[in-house]
Amino acid sequence: MQRSSNDGTLDVVGMSIARESNREWNGEWTATALIVLLCTGISASNALELVLLILMTFKRRDGLYFWSLLITSIAVLPYSIGYFIGYIHVQPILLGDIINNVSWAVMITGESIVLYSRLGIIYHNDRVLRIVLIMILANGSIFYILTTIVHYGTYSSHSSFSIAAPIIEKIQMTAYSIQELIISGIYVREVIRYNRIVTASFSTAEAYHQQHQKQHASTLRTIWELFIINVIIITMDIALLTLEYCNFRVLQQSFKGLAYSFKLKMEFAILGKLVDMAKAGMLAETNPNLTMVAGRGGWHDGGTGSGPERSKSDVTHASFV
């Protein structure tokens, strides 16, 4: 079978990207360079949009969920721009490198804290939540210090740093991906549990009335939309990890900012669903130990005040303008 000229063109572009995906810019606007430019532009645009959305969405600008979401969204902008100016060798190169690495630390750890604070809205095991928080802080501290030492060591004459750098990069990317997978996994499990509880609550004869049937369908739709969004977030982590282990370093670095900007935008979709669930009383009904408290306190566990501080109040007070 004779191949078309379009197939041949795609092969050439594909081979060009594969060849250059682990190289820095050589002064020519190749396919890889254009992909880096495109990812930078979209990431920066998403970051600006996210900041505006956050400031317009939250009427109460406090709480862990709000601040982690805002700071992480802001960090996407310098991360993307910092990597791009380093990629095209804007002098001094160290400037772009520093901007990229500092914002990388804020963005990666910040995203995990966003996931953690959102998890606390529907998951109420204090011990597990505390372990998750310790995991986030420990991974952030250990890998940021280790990666920074090895990365800037590559500027020295010691070749051992250059050998260690890609290995450390793979280890820390794997650790962060597993970390986000654990948090998202707990969240998905809770979403499935909520589905079972809601289904059981509507299994009585009363649920067969038309009004209750509509409420049941709406509730289940909200739960499954939350499930799908979290699966998409997990898929993005897998895609980043795949690029890392395929040694497509340039593509992985540029796609990272794009992926995190999209993951943060999906937080707004999740936030909207959680607000709907809170207004419908679903979060309280599925956990009888929770009571809605008006004012600054927001959600509390049975008035005990025990356990780590949660971000439930962020959701109950968040509303779209």
C-alpha positions as CSV (number, residue, x, y, z in Angstrom):
1,M,0.0,0.0,0.0
2,Q,1.4,3.4,-1.0
3,R,1.6,6.0,1.7
4,S,0.3,9.5,1.1
5,S,2.5,12.6,1.2
6,N,0.6,13.8,4.3
7,D,1.7,10.6,6.1
8,G,5.2,11.3,5.2
9,T,5.0,14.9,6.4
10,L,3.6,13.8,9.7
11,D,6.5,11.3,10.1
12,V,9.0,14.0,9.4
13,V,7.4,16.3,12.0
14,G,7.2,13.4,14.5
15,M,10.8,12.5,14.1
16,S,11.8,16.1,14.4
17,I,10.0,16.5,17.7
18,A,11.4,13.2,19.0
19,R,14.9,14.3,18.0
20,E,14.6,17.7,19.6
21,S,12.5,16.9,22.6
22,N,15.6,16.5,24.8
23,R,17.6,19.5,23.4
24,E,17.6,23.2,24.1
25,W,16.7,25.8,21.5
26,N,19.3,26.1,18.7
27,G,18.0,29.4,17.3
28,E,15.5,27.9,14.8
29,W,11.7,27.8,15.2
30,T,11.4,24.1,14.8
31,A,8.3,22.0,15.7
32,T,9.5,21.5,19.3
33,A,10.2,25.2,19.7
34,L,6.7,26.1,18.5
35,I,5.1,23.6,20.9
36,V,7.1,25.2,23.7
37,L,5.9,28.6,22.6
38,L,2.3,27.4,22.3
39,C,2.3,25.7,25.8
40,T,3.8,28.8,27.3
41,G,1.2,31.1,25.8
42,I,-1.7,28.9,26.8
43,S,-0.3,28.4,30.3
44,A,0.2,32.1,30.8
45,S,-3.3,32.9,29.5
46,N,-4.9,30.2,31.7
47,A,-3.0,31.5,34.8
48,L,-4.2,35.1,34.2
49,E,-7.8,33.8,33.7
50,L,-7.5,31.7,36.9
51,V,-6.4,34.6,39.0
52,L,-9.3,36.8,37.8
53,L,-11.8,33.9,38.2
54,I,-10.6,33.3,41.8
55,L,-10.8,37.0,42.8
56,M,-14.3,37.2,41.2
57,T,-15.6,33.9,42.5
58,F,-14.8,33.9,46.2
59,K,-16.8,36.4,48.2
60,R,-14.8,35.4,51.3
61,R,-11.1,35.5,50.5
62,D,-9.8,33.4,53.3
63,G,-9.1,29.8,54.2
64,L,-6.6,27.2,53.0
65,Y,-8.5,26.3,49.8
66,F,-8.7,30.0,48.6
67,W,-5.1,30.9,49.3
68,S,-3.6,27.6,47.9
69,L,-5.7,27.9,44.8
70,L,-4.7,31.6,44.3
71,I,-1.0,31.2,45.0
72,T,-0.7,28.1,42.8
73,S,-2.5,29.8,39.9
74,I,-0.1,32.8,40.2
75,A,2.9,30.4,40.2
76,V,1.9,28.9,36.9
77,L,2.7,32.3,35.1
78,P,6.3,32.7,36.2
79,Y,6.9,29.0,35.8
80,S,5.9,29.0,32.2
81,I,7.6,32.3,31.3
82,G,10.7,31.4,33.3
83,Y,11.2,28.1,31.5
84,F,10.5,29.8,28.1
85,I,13.1,32.6,28.5
86,G,15.6,30.0,29.7
87,Y,14.8,27.8,26.7
88,I,15.4,30.5,24.2
89,H,18.6,31.6,26.1
90,V,17.5,35.1,27.2
91,Q,20.5,36.5,29.2
92,P,21.2,36.1,32.0
93,I,20.2,32.4,31.7
94,L,20.4,32.0,35.4
95,L,17.5,34.5,35.9
96,G,15.0,32.4,33.9
97,D,16.3,29.3,35.7
98,I,15.7,30.8,39.2
99,I,12.2,32.1,38.2
100,N,11.3,28.7,36.8
101,N,12.6,26.6,39.8
102,V,11.1,28.8,42.6
103,S,7.7,28.9,40.9
104,W,8.0,25.2,40.2
105,A,8.2,24.4,43.9
106,V,5.2,26.7,44.7
107,M,3.2,25.2,41.8
108,I,3.8,21.5,42.6
109,T,3.4,21.7,46.3
110,G,0.5,24.2,46.0
111,E,-1.4,21.9,43.7
112,S,-1.2,19.1,46.3
113,I,-2.4,21.5,49.0
114,V,-5.3,22.5,46.8
115,L,-6.2,18.8,46.5
116,Y,-5.7,18.3,50.2
117,S,-7.9,21.2,51.2
118,R,-10.6,20.1,48.8
119,L,-10.3,16.5,50.1
120,G,-11.1,17.8,53.6
121,I,-14.5,19.0,52.4
122,I,-15.9,15.5,51.9
123,Y,-13.5,13.3,53.8
124,H,-13.5,13.5,57.6
125,N,-10.8,11.1,58.9
126,D,-8.6,13.4,60.9
127,R,-5.7,10.9,61.2
128,V,-5.6,10.2,57.4
129,L,-5.9,14.0,56.6
130,R,-3.0,14.7,59.0
131,I,-0.8,12.0,57.4
132,V,-1.6,13.4,53.9
133,L,-0.6,16.9,55.0
134,I,2.7,15.6,56.5
135,M,3.4,13.7,53.3
136,I,2.9,16.9,51.2
137,L,5.1,19.0,53.4
138,A,7.8,16.3,53.7
139,N,7.9,15.7,50.0
140,G,8.0,19.4,49.2
141,S,10.9,20.0,51.6
142,I,13.0,17.0,50.8
143,F,12.7,17.1,47.0
144,Y,12.9,20.8,46.6
145,I,16.1,21.0,48.6
146,L,17.6,17.9,46.9
147,T,16.6,19.0,43.4
148,T,17.9,22.6,43.9
149,I,21.3,21.4,45.1
150,V,21.7,18.9,42.2
151,H,20.3,21.3,39.6
152,Y,22.5,24.2,40.4
153,G,25.4,21.8,40.9
154,T,25.2,21.2,37.1
155,Y,26.6,24.8,36.6
156,S,29.8,23.6,38.3
157,S,32.6,21.6,36.8
158,H,31.6,18.4,38.6
159,S,30.2,16.0,36.1
160,S,28.5,13.9,38.8
161,F,25.8,16.6,39.2
162,S,24.9,16.3,35.5
163,I,24.7,12.5,35.8
164,A,22.5,12.8,39.0
165,A,20.2,15.5,37.7
166,P,18.0,13.5,35.4
167,I,17.8,10.6,37.9
168,I,16.6,13.0,40.7
169,E,14.2,14.6,38.3
170,K,12.5,11.2,37.6
171,I,12.4,10.3,41.3
172,Q,10.8,13.5,42.3
173,M,8.3,13.5,39.4
174,T,7.3,9.9,40.4
175,A,7.0,10.9,44.1
176,Y,4.8,13.9,43.3
177,S,2.6,11.9,40.9
178,I,2.1,9.1,43.5
179,Q,1.3,11.8,46.1
180,E,-1.4,13.4,43.9
181,L,-2.6,9.9,42.9
182,I,-3.1,9.0,46.6
183,I,-5.0,12.2,47.3
184,S,-7.2,11.9,44.2
185,G,-7.6,8.2,44.9
186,I,-9.0,8.9,48.4
187,Y,-11.3,11.6,46.9
188,V,-12.6,9.3,44.2
189,R,-13.3,6.6,46.8
190,E,-15.3,9.1,48.8
191,V,-17.2,10.2,45.7
192,I,-18.1,6.5,45.0
193,R,-19.2,6.2,48.7
194,Y,-21.4,9.2,48.4
195,N,-23.0,7.7,45.4
196,R,-23.9,4.6,47.3
197,I,-25.2,6.6,50.3
198,V,-27.4,8.8,48.0
199,T,-28.6,5.8,46.0
200,A,-29.6,4.1,49.3
201,S,-31.3,7.2,50.6
202,F,-33.6,7.3,47.6
203,S,-34.4,3.6,47.5
204,T,-37.5,4.0,49.6
205,A,-41.0,4.2,48.1
206,E,-41.0,7.9,48.6
207,A,-38.2,8.3,46.0
208,Y,-40.5,7.1,43.2
209,H,-42.4,10.4,43.2
210,Q,-41.4,12.5,40.3
211,Q,-39.9,15.3,42.4
212,H,-37.6,12.9,44.3
213,Q,-36.7,11.1,41.1
214,K,-35.4,14.4,39.6
215,Q,-33.5,15.2,42.7
216,H,-32.0,11.7,42.7
217,A,-30.9,12.0,39.1
218,S,-29.4,15.5,39.7
219,T,-27.5,14.3,42.7
220,L,-26.0,11.2,41.0
221,R,-25.1,13.3,38.0
222,T,-23.1,15.7,40.2
223,I,-21.3,12.8,41.9
224,W,-20.3,11.2,38.7
225,E,-19.2,14.5,37.2
226,L,-16.9,14.9,40.2
227,F,-15.6,11.3,39.6
228,I,-14.9,12.0,35.9
229,I,-13.0,15.3,36.6
230,N,-10.8,13.6,39.1
231,V,-10.0,10.8,36.6
232,I,-9.0,13.4,34.1
233,I,-6.6,15.0,36.6
234,I,-5.0,11.6,37.3
235,T,-4.6,11.1,33.6
236,M,-2.7,14.4,33.2
237,D,-0.3,13.2,35.9
238,I,0.3,9.9,34.0
239,A,0.9,11.9,30.8
240,L,3.6,14.0,32.5
241,L,5.2,11.0,34.0
242,T,5.2,9.3,30.6
243,L,7.0,12.2,29.0
244,E,9.6,12.2,31.8
245,Y,10.4,8.5,31.5
246,C,10.5,8.8,27.7
247,N,13.3,11.5,28.2
248,F,11.2,14.1,26.4
249,R,12.6,16.7,28.8
250,V,11.8,19.9,26.9
251,L,8.2,18.7,26.1
252,Q,7.7,17.6,29.7
253,Q,8.9,20.9,31.1
254,S,6.7,23.0,28.8
255,F,3.7,20.7,29.1
256,K,3.9,20.7,32.9
257,G,2.8,24.3,33.1
258,L,0.0,23.7,30.7
259,A,-1.2,20.6,32.5
260,Y,-1.2,22.3,35.9
261,S,-3.1,25.3,34.5
262,F,-5.8,22.9,33.2
263,K,-5.9,21.0,36.5
264,L,-6.5,24.2,38.4
265,K,-9.2,25.3,35.9
266,M,-10.9,21.9,36.6
267,E,-10.9,22.9,40.3
268,F,-13.5,25.5,39.4
269,A,-15.7,22.8,37.9
270,I,-15.3,20.8,41.1
271,L,-15.9,23.8,43.2
272,G,-19.1,24.5,41.5
273,K,-20.3,20.9,42.1
274,L,-19.3,21.1,45.7
275,V,-21.2,24.3,46.2
276,D,-24.3,22.7,44.7
277,M,-23.8,19.7,47.0
278,A,-23.4,22.0,50.0
279,K,-26.5,24.0,49.1
280,A,-28.5,20.8,48.7
281,G,-27.4,19.6,52.1
282,M,-25.7,16.6,50.7
283,L,-22.4,17.1,52.5
284,A,-24.2,17.3,55.9
285,E,-26.7,14.5,55.2
286,T,-24.0,12.0,54.3
287,N,-22.1,12.7,57.5
288,P,-24.4,13.1,60.5
289,N,-21.5,14.4,62.7
290,L,-21.3,17.5,60.6
291,T,-23.3,20.6,61.3
292,M,-23.5,23.8,59.3
293,V,-22.4,26.7,61.4
294,A,-23.1,30.3,60.2
295,G,-20.3,32.9,60.2
296,R,-16.6,32.5,60.0
297,G,-16.4,29.0,61.4
298,G,-18.1,27.3,58.5
299,W,-18.2,23.5,58.8
300,H,-17.3,21.9,62.1
301,D,-17.1,18.3,63.2
302,G,-19.9,17.9,65.7
303,G,-18.8,21.1,67.5
304,T,-15.8,19.2,69.0
305,G,-13.2,21.5,67.4
306,S,-10.8,18.6,67.2
307,G,-8.7,17.5,64.3
308,P,-6.8,19.6,61.7
309,E,-8.3,22.8,60.4
310,R,-10.4,22.1,57.3
311,S,-11.4,24.2,54.3
312,K,-15.1,23.4,54.4
313,S,-16.0,27.0,55.0
314,D,-14.3,27.9,51.7
315,V,-16.9,25.9,49.8
316,T,-19.9,27.0,51.8
317,H,-19.0,30.6,51.4
318,A,-17.8,30.4,47.8
319,S,-20.3,31.6,45.2
320,F,-20.1,32.7,41.6
321,V,-20.7,36.3,40.9
